Amino acid sequence: MTDQAERPASGGLVAKGLAPGKIGTFSGAVIGISCVAPGYTLTASIGLIVAAVGLKMPAIFIAGFVPMFLTAYAYRELNSESPDCGASFTWSTKAFGPYVGWMCGWGMVMATIVVLSNLAAIAVEFFYLFLARVFDAPAIGDLADNKAVNIATTLVFLALATWISGRGITTSQRIQFVLVGFQMVVLLVFVVAAFVHVASGSAPAGLAFDPSWFNPFSGLALGAFVVGVTGSIFAFWGWDTCLTLGEESKDPKKTPGRAGLLCVVSILVTYLLVAVAVMMYAGVGEEGLGLGNPDNSENVFGALAEPVLGHWAGLMLFLAVFASSVASLQTTFLPAARTMLAMGAYRAFPRKLAEVNPRFLVPTYATVVAGVVTAVFYTVVSLLSERALLDTIAALGIMICWYYGITAFACVWYFRHELFTSARNVVFKFLFPLLGGIMLATVFVISVGESMDPDNGSGASIGGIGLVFFMGFGVLLLGAVLMLIMRLRQPDFFLGRTLTRDTPALSGEADVAAQR
């Protein structure tokens, strides 16, 4: 077969050989919710957000939602024009050229690697906590704090998730319906139970509802606001998984965008309900069950499960968070593998990553690479940091702002010749993406500066500079070096021979055959 890079470039997109017509709007939204993992995300991020902004947590969730919502329209418009599993990488390349596109794709892949390590760690923690409660043996729960046991168990979980993700999109979809449905039902029961405790006067804090909790424009210092929004942005990360499944959707031009919007709105409603419920029940104090207690900060549900729900129902919350992290662990491989697949297909990454399993029609090799890199990353970070979860959350916020922001600006630039041809284009192709991009860029710049201070993470540092800086911005700098190496080894992508800014339509079957 003729290699694509050796043929005259059409400027279009190439089909990758993925299974078409498998994902609908609802199932796409379910996979997106699974990747966001509300159960896992809330227990990991509530403590971080409360430590920064206290009772303003609902306002911070709204503040984090706004740029996500605005950017979702950029994703929707770009996907409608050019449905491609490379998503941010592909669109930013077509808008700004290969160098910006490569760095955007790198940021997306590495953000996924960071969150995969975080997901696996949460899954391990709740796995042992669940077993400890079932067998009434607290010593089992302590195993998660044993570094050797923690790393070994995390690697096992990563291996299992890698295997499931390599079995095809249909297998992934079926598993997610069960796991997502279970966690959402348990979270709703938890919220209702917390409100019942507050109403009956049996809640430790018993705070009265206050509408000012939802106002981000008062009572917050800029530094606290940015730290809080970084945690909030992390909390919404993953909805764009819907967009990387465009080539596997029933209607590639419409389904992914609709699924993404449905996903992000559903997540906001869930977060606000849980945030208000836990604040009214436990308060934000630094003692006892208070959300500001450092002993509870990395695992809020671990502290609140039994007090709110009782022993056996509390076990269901542990199981729900475990299911949430496992579900997200599996679905988060989807965007990582598909971005690497696209970058391999367009020769921005090694060509081996463009291989698609002929039986399962998924990028099995790219999935395995994502699993191995995640395992190495988690092992190294765990050895360097005593509170790896906190550092990975802070670092992830930096990388999310990076590639989401680039994608938002890519929408404005890509459609620049038609922005003012209709009122719809002014709003959805210009105003929303531009505002979302500006917000994300602002948070990115401030977050990078804040990350250099070890006190804004776990306290871990290298040469006096916070570990979060190296995990966030440092990884992006590493990407710039690797990009130059790829430019020397595989120049075709960087010379515009494999993906250009021209025709956005999918190429034909010749492209599929050529890249196999």
C-alpha positions in Angstrom: 0.0 0.0 0.0 1.1 3.6 -0.7 1.8 5.6 2.5 -0.4 8.6 2.9 2.5 10.9 3.6 4.0 10.0 0.2 0.8 11.0 -1.8 -0.3 14.5 -2.6 -2.2 15.8 0.3 -5.9 16.5 -0.2 -6.1 18.8 2.8 -9.0 16.6 4.1 -9.4 14.3 7.0 -8.7 10.6 6.8 -11.0 7.9 8.2 -9.1 5.8 10.7 -10.9 2.4 10.4 -13.0 2.8 13.6 -16.4 1.2 14.0 -19.0 3.7 12.6 -22.6 4.3 13.7 -22.2 2.9 17.3 -22.8 6.0 19.5 -26.1 8.0 19.8 -26.7 11.2 21.7 -27.7 9.6 25.0 -25.0 6.9 24.9 -22.4 9.6 24.0 -23.6 11.7 27.0 -23.4 8.7 29.3 -19.8 8.0 28.1 -19.0 11.7 28.7 -20.5 11.6 32.2 -18.6 8.4 32.9 -15.3 10.1 31.9 -16.1 13.1 34.1 -16.9 10.6 36.9 -19.0 12.8 39.2 -18.7 10.4 42.2 -14.9 10.2 42.0 -14.4 13.8 41.0 -16.5 15.2 43.8 -14.8 13.2 46.5 -11.4 14.2 45.1 -12.1 17.9 44.5 -14.5 19.2 47.1 -11.7 19.4 49.7 -9.4 21.3 47.3 -12.2 23.8 46.4 -13.4 24.3 50.0 -9.8 24.9 51.1 -9.6 27.7 48.6 -13.1 29.3 48.7 -15.0 27.9 51.7 -18.8 28.3 51.3 -18.4 29.7 47.8 -18.0 26.2 46.4 -21.3 26.4 44.4 -20.2 29.7 42.9 -16.9 28.2 41.9 -18.6 25.2 40.3 -20.7 27.7 38.3 -17.6 29.7 37.4 -15.8 26.6 36.2 -18.9 25.6 34.3 -19.1 28.8 32.3 -15.9 28.4 30.2 -16.7 24.7 29.8 -20.2 25.5 28.5 -18.9 28.3 26.2 -16.1 26.1 24.9 -18.5 23.2 24.3 -20.1 25.3 21.5 -16.6 25.7 19.9 -16.3 21.9 20.0 -19.8 21.5 18.6 -19.2 23.9 15.7 -15.8 22.4 14.8 -17.1 18.9 15.0 -20.0 19.8 12.7 -17.6 21.0 10.1 -14.8 18.3 10.6 -15.8 15.2 12.6 -12.5 13.5 13.5 -11.3 11.4 16.5 -8.3 13.8 16.8 -10.7 16.5 17.9 -8.7 19.4 19.5 -5.5 18.2 17.8 -7.1 18.1 14.3 -9.1 21.3 14.6 -6.2 23.4 16.0 -3.9 22.1 13.3 -6.4 23.1 10.6 -6.9 26.5 12.2 -3.3 27.4 13.3 -1.0 25.0 11.6 1.0 21.9 12.7 3.0 23.3 15.5 0.1 24.7 17.5 -1.9 21.6 16.6 0.9 19.3 17.8 1.2 21.1 21.2 -2.6 21.1 21.6 -2.7 17.3 21.0 0.2 16.7 23.3 -1.6 18.7 26.1 -4.7 16.7 25.6 -2.9 13.3 25.7 -0.9 14.3 28.8 -3.9 15.6 30.6 -5.5 12.3 30.0 -2.4 10.5 31.3 -2.5 12.6 34.5 -6.2 12.0 35.1 -5.9 8.3 34.4 -3.3 8.1 37.2 -5.6 10.0 39.5 -8.6 7.8 38.7 -6.6 4.6 39.3 -5.5 6.0 42.7 -9.1 6.8 43.8 -10.3 3.4 42.6 -7.6 1.7 44.7 -8.4 3.8 47.8 -12.1 3.0 47.7 -11.5 -0.6 46.8 -9.7 -1.1 50.1 -12.1 1.1 52.0 -15.0 -0.9 50.7 -13.4 -4.2 51.7 -12.5 -2.7 55.1 -16.1 -1.8 55.8 -17.5 -5.2 54.5 -15.2 -7.3 56.7 -15.1 -4.7 59.5 -11.3 -4.7 59.4 -9.9 -1.1 59.4 -6.4 -2.5 58.7 -7.6 -3.4 55.2 -8.4 0.2 54.5 -4.9 1.2 55.6 -3.4 -0.8 52.8 -4.2 2.1 50.4 -1.7 4.2 52.3 1.0 1.6 51.9 3.0 3.0 49.0 4.1 -0.4 47.6 0.7 -1.9 47.9 -0.9 1.2 46.5 1.3 1.3 43.4 1.0 -2.4 42.8 -2.8 -2.4 43.0 -3.0 0.7 40.9 -1.0 -1.0 38.1 -3.4 -3.9 38.2 -6.4 -1.6 37.8 -4.7 0.1 34.9 -4.0 -3.2 33.2 -7.6 -4.3 33.6 -8.9 -0.9 32.2 -6.5 -1.1 29.3 -7.7 -4.6 28.4 -11.4 -3.6 28.5 -10.8 -0.5 26.4 -9.1 -2.6 23.8 -12.2 -4.8 23.5 -14.2 -2.4 21.4 -16.5 0.6 21.8 -19.6 -1.5 22.2 -18.2 -3.3 25.2 -17.3 0.1 26.7 -20.7 1.5 26.1 -22.6 -1.4 27.8 -20.4 -1.3 30.9 -20.9 2.4 31.2 -24.7 2.3 31.3 -24.6 0.1 34.4 -21.8 1.9 36.2 -23.0 5.5 35.4 -26.6 4.7 36.3 -25.5 3.1 39.6 -23.3 6.0 40.7 -25.9 8.7 39.8 -28.7 7.0 41.7 -26.5 6.6 44.8 -25.4 10.2 44.6 -29.0 11.3 44.5 -29.9 9.1 47.5 -26.9 10.7 49.3 -28.1 14.2 48.6 -31.7 13.4 49.8 -30.4 11.8 53.0 -28.1 14.8 53.7 -31.0 17.2 53.3 -33.2 15.0 55.6 -30.5 15.2 58.3 -30.4 19.0 58.0 -34.2 19.3 58.1 -34.4 17.1 61.2 -31.7 18.9 63.0 -29.3 15.9 63.2 -26.6 17.3 60.8 -23.3 18.3 62.5 -23.3 21.8 61.0 -26.9 22.2 60.0 -26.3 25.3 57.9 -29.2 27.3 56.5 -29.3 27.7 52.8 -27.8 31.0 51.6 -28.2 32.3 48.0 -24.9 34.1 48.3 -23.1 30.8 48.0 -23.8 31.0 44.3 -22.3 34.5 43.8 -18.7 34.4 42.6 -18.3 38.2 42.5 -18.1 38.8 46.3 -16.1 37.6 49.2 -13.3 36.0 47.2 -9.7 37.0 46.7 -8.3 36.7 43.2 -5.8 34.0 44.2 -8.4 31.9 46.0 -10.8 32.3 43.1 -8.3 31.1 40.5 -7.2 28.1 42.7 -10.9 27.2 43.2 -11.7 27.6 39.5 -8.8 25.4 38.6 -10.3 22.7 40.8 -13.7 23.3 39.3 -12.4 23.1 35.7 -10.8 19.7 36.7 -14.2 18.7 38.0 -15.8 19.2 34.5 -13.0 17.6 32.5 -13.9 14.7 30.3 -17.1 15.8 28.6 -15.1 16.3 25.4 -14.7 12.5 25.2 -18.0 12.7 23.3 -16.3 14.7 20.5 -13.4 12.1 20.1 -16.1 9.5 19.3 -17.3 11.5 16.3 -16.2 8.9 13.7 -18.0 6.2 15.7 -21.3 8.2 16.1 -24.6 7.6 14.3 -24.6 11.2 13.0 -20.9 12.3 13.2 -21.8 16.0 12.5 -24.5 16.4 15.1 -24.5 13.6 17.7 -21.1 14.4 19.4 -21.9 18.1 19.9 -25.4 17.4 21.4 -24.0 14.7 23.6 -21.3 17.1 24.9 -23.8 19.8 25.8 -26.1 17.3 27.5 -23.2 15.9 29.5 -21.8 19.2 30.8 -25.3 20.5 31.8 -26.1 17.2 33.6 -22.8 17.4 35.5 -23.4 21.0 36.7 -26.8 20.1 38.1 -25.3 17.1 39.9 -22.4 19.1 41.3 -24.6 21.9 42.7 -26.9 19.5 44.4 -24.1 17.6 46.1 -22.2 20.8 47.0 -25.2 22.4 48.7 -26.1 19.1 50.5 -22.6 18.5 51.9 -22.1 22.1 53.0 -25.4 22.3 54.8 -24.7 18.9 56.4 -21.0 19.2 57.4 -20.1 22.8 57.0 -16.6 23.9 55.9 -14.8 23.8 59.3 -11.4 22.3 59.8 -12.4 19.8 62.5 -14.5 16.7 62.6 -16.6 16.1 59.5 -16.0 19.7 58.3 -15.2 19.8 54.6 -12.1 22.0 55.4 -10.6 19.2 57.6 -7.3 18.3 55.9 -7.8 14.7 56.9 -10.9 14.6 54.8 -9.7 16.7 51.9 -8.7 13.9 49.5 -11.7 11.7 50.2 -14.7 13.6 51.4 -17.2 10.8 50.8 -14.9 8.5 52.8 -15.7 10.7 55.8 -19.3 11.4 55.2 -20.7 8.1 53.8 -21.6 6.4 57.1 -22.7 9.5 59.0 -25.1 10.5 56.2 -26.3 7.1 55.0 -25.6 4.6 57.8 -23.4 1.6 57.7 -24.9 -0.5 54.8 -26.2 2.3 52.7 -22.8 4.0 53.3 -21.2 1.0 51.8 -23.2 1.7 48.6 -21.6 5.2 48.4 -18.1 3.6 48.7 -19.1 1.2 46.0 -20.5 4.0 43.9 -17.3 6.1 44.0 -15.3 2.9 43.3 -17.6 2.2 40.3 -17.3 5.9 39.2 -13.5 5.8 39.2 -13.4 2.4 37.5 -15.9 3.5 34.8 -14.0 6.7 34.2 -10.7 4.8 34.2 -12.0 2.7 31.4 -13.6 5.5 29.3 -10.7 8.0 29.8 -8.6 5.6 27.7 -11.0 6.4 24.8 -9.9 10.1 24.1 -6.2 9.4 24.8 -6.1 6.4 22.4 -8.1 8.2 19.7 -6.0 11.4 19.9 -2.8 9.3 19.6 -4.5 7.3 16.7 -5.2 10.6 14.9 -1.8 12.0 15.5 -0.3 8.7 14.3 -2.5 8.7 11.2 -1.4 12.3 10.3 2.2 11.4 11.0 2.5 13.8 14.0 3.2 10.8 16.3 5.0 7.5 15.4 3.0 5.7 12.7 2.6 2.6 14.8 0.0 4.5 16.8 -2.3 4.7 13.7 -2.9 0.9 13.8 -6.5 -0.2 14.4 -7.4 -3.7 15.7 -9.1 -5.4 12.7 -11.4 -7.4 15.1 -12.5 -4.8 17.6 -12.0 -1.7 15.4 -10.3 0.2 18.1 -6.7 1.6 18.4 -5.4 -1.2 20.6 -1.8 -0.3 20.3 -2.4 3.3 21.3 -4.5 2.1 24.2 -1.7 0.0 25.5 0.8 2.8 25.1 -1.5 5.1 27.1 -1.7 2.4 29.9 2.0 2.0 30.1 2.8 5.7 30.2 0.1 6.2 32.9 1.6 3.4 35.0 5.1 5.0 34.8 3.7 8.5 35.5 1.8 7.4 38.5 4.7 5.4 39.9 7.1 8.3 39.6 4.6 10.9 41.1 3.7 8.6 44.0 7.4 8.3 44.9 7.9 12.0 44.7 4.8 13.2 46.4 3.1 12.2 49.7 -0.2 13.6 48.4 -0.1 12.7 44.7 -3.9 13.2 44.2 -3.7 16.8 45.2 -0.8 17.5 42.9 -2.3 15.7 39.9 -5.6 17.7 40.2 -3.7 21.0 40.3 -1.5 20.0 37.4 -4.5 18.8 35.3 -6.2 22.1 35.6 -3.2 23.7 33.8 -3.2 21.3 30.9 -7.0 21.4 30.6 -6.9 25.2 30.2 -4.2 24.8 27.7 -5.8 22.6 25.1 -9.5 23.6 25.8 -8.4 27.3 25.3 -6.5 26.6 22.1 -9.6 24.7 20.8 -11.9 27.7 21.6 -9.6 30.1 19.8 -9.3 27.7 16.9 -13.0 27.8 16.4 -12.9 31.6 16.0 -10.0 31.6 13.6 -11.2 28.6 11.6 -14.5 30.2 10.9 -13.2 33.7 10.6 -14.6 34.3 7.1 -18.2 33.5 8.1 -18.4 34.8 11.7 -20.6 37.7 10.9 -22.8 36.2 8.2 -25.6 35.4 10.6 -26.7 36.0 14.1 -26.2 32.3 14.9 -22.5 32.5 13.8 -21.9 35.6 15.8 -23.0 33.8 19.0 -21.9 30.2 18.5 -18.8 30.6 16.3 -17.5 33.9 17.6 -18.8 35.2 21.0 -19.1 32.0 23.0 -15.8 30.4 21.9 -13.9 33.7 22.2 -15.2 34.4 25.8 -14.5 30.7 26.8 -11.0 30.9 25.3 -10.2 34.2 27.1 -11.4 32.8 30.5 -9.3 29.6 30.1 -6.2 31.5 28.9 -6.5 33.8 32.0 -6.8 30.9 34.4 -3.9 29.1 32.6 -1.5 32.0 33.0 -2.4 32.6 36.7 -2.4 28.9 37.5 1.1 28.4 36.1 2.4 31.2 38.3 0.6 29.8 41.3 1.9 26.3 40.7 5.5 27.4 41.3 4.8 27.8 44.9 4.9 24.4 46.7 2.3 25.6 49.2 -0.3 25.7 46.4 0.0 21.9 46.0 1.0 19.2 48.4 4.2 21.0 49.4 6.4 18.7 47.3 9.0 20.5 45.3 12.0 20.1 43.1 14.7 22.7 43.5 12.3 24.8 45.5 9.8 25.0 42.7 6.4 23.2 43.3 6.0 19.8 41.8 2.7 20.9 40.3 4.6 23.3 38.0 6.7 20.4 36.6 3.7 18.1 36.3 1.7 20.9 34.5 3.7 23.5 32.6 6.9 21.4 32.7 5.2 18.6 30.8 4.1 21.1 28.2 7.7 22.2 27.8 8.8 18.6 27.4 6.2 18.3 24.7 7.9 21.2 22.8 11.2 19.4 22.9 9.6 16.1 21.7 7.8 18.1 18.9 11.2 19.3 17.5 12.4 15.7 17.6 9.3 14.5 15.7 9.9 17.4 13.2 13.3 15.9 12.4 12.1 12.3 12.3 8.8 12.7 10.5 8.7 16.1 8.7 5.6 15.4 6.5 3.0 16.5 9.1 5.0 19.7 9.9 5.3 20.5 6.2 1.5 20.3 5.8 1.6 17.2 3.6 -0.7 15.0 5.8 -3.2 17.5 7.3 -3.7 21.0 6.0 -6.1 24.0 6.6 -8.0 23.3 3.4 -11.0 21.0 2.7 -12.7 19.8 5.9 -14.6 16.9 4.4 -13.6 13.3 5.1 -11.5 11.6 2.5 -12.7 8.4 0.9 -11.9 4.8 1.3 -8.6 5.3 -0.4 -7.4 7.1 2.6 -8.5 4.2 4.9 -6.6 1.7 2.9 -3.5 3.9 2.5 -2.9 4.4 6.2 -3.3 0.7 7.1 
